[in-house]
Amino acid sequence: MRARAKTNKREITSASASLAPMEAHLVAELPGESGWQFEPKWDGFRCLAFRSGVDVDLRAKSGKPLARYFPEIVAGLRDVPLDPFVLDGELAIAQGAALSFDALQMRLHPAESRIRKLAHETPAFLILFDALALPGRPDLKNAPLTERRAALEDAYAAAAGNPYLRLSPFTRRHSDAQRWLDKAGGAIDGVVAKRIDEPYRPGERAMLKVKRMRTADCVVGGFRYERDSDLVGSLLLGLYNDAGKLDHVGFTSAIADRDKPALTKKLEKLIGPPGFDGNAPGAPSRWSTERSAEWQPLKPKLVIEVRYDHVTGDRFRHGTSIVRWRPDKAPRQCTMEQLGREARPGKLIVQMMRG
């Protein structure tokens, strides 16, 4: 038995560098037929957690190590009375009554002293939603979801009182999942659907995810040329803040190739400073890149409606898609009020805060 336990530990330790999390395919709506389990899609960092003796490893979806950035989670997992294990979950940080993606990003810092300070001031927790291996069950990922979920709940119960762990709720009722989705935007990023009879499929898009997409009318405050081209590559988007200044809030590069020549000519006629007289591209921020200053300012004449999924710190977190041009709307009508926080799913967020 002891030899088998040592073998299990070796298997789990070697898996940490190579095991990829199961991923989700974006779809327009939740599946309506039976046989699905629905879970909130939390707004955090996806994380696979590995434990073997005193060794704890945290891996991002990309495979990059996260342990040094979340020392409190490493310490918390060492206190779990189970060894070895592999768990799938989401790293999150609560600030007030919401989860803060900004606070997570601040952890990705080169200075260990800074990380330790933040870990003390804004401790993270790991929201668990799947179990891939547990003591005596190194191949749990091959079991159906119903079995894995039961094992996960037992493991969570064994770690009762651990302040760094949370158990994600689930439902198998479409109506409940739809209510979660209708309230998405503050605490959750959407809803994930998983087949209850399927095994865990590492690296495959074997789940479904639905996000609540929103739209905003933005001023085109500038643009960038495509690399090594004289055609437009992306539009820089702005919204007016409370002081009446145009802040840069994101971009869209979803421009059809056939539209680029005419759009480039239109934009070049409007080139003129300042483009953004509030927060501008190239200003110091963690979003800045080497090319941040390589943009052309435009007179605030054009308004475009874009579709986005998430806002972080008054910015679109990801690139946006174009819905339509809005020649009927005055640029000054494009204000930050459009990015107001969505209503949070109260019961879900309270459950996560209290554990």
Helices and strands as residue ranges (DSSP letters): H 2-15, E 23-26, E 36-42, E 45-52, E 55-60, G 67-69, H 71-78, E 85-95, E 98-99, H 101-107, H 112-121, E 124-133, G 140-142, H 145-158, E 165-167, H 174-182, E 188-195, E 205-210, E 214-225, E 232-240, E 246-252, G 257-259, H 260-268, E 296-297, E 303-308, E 321-325, G 331-333, G 336-339, H 346-354
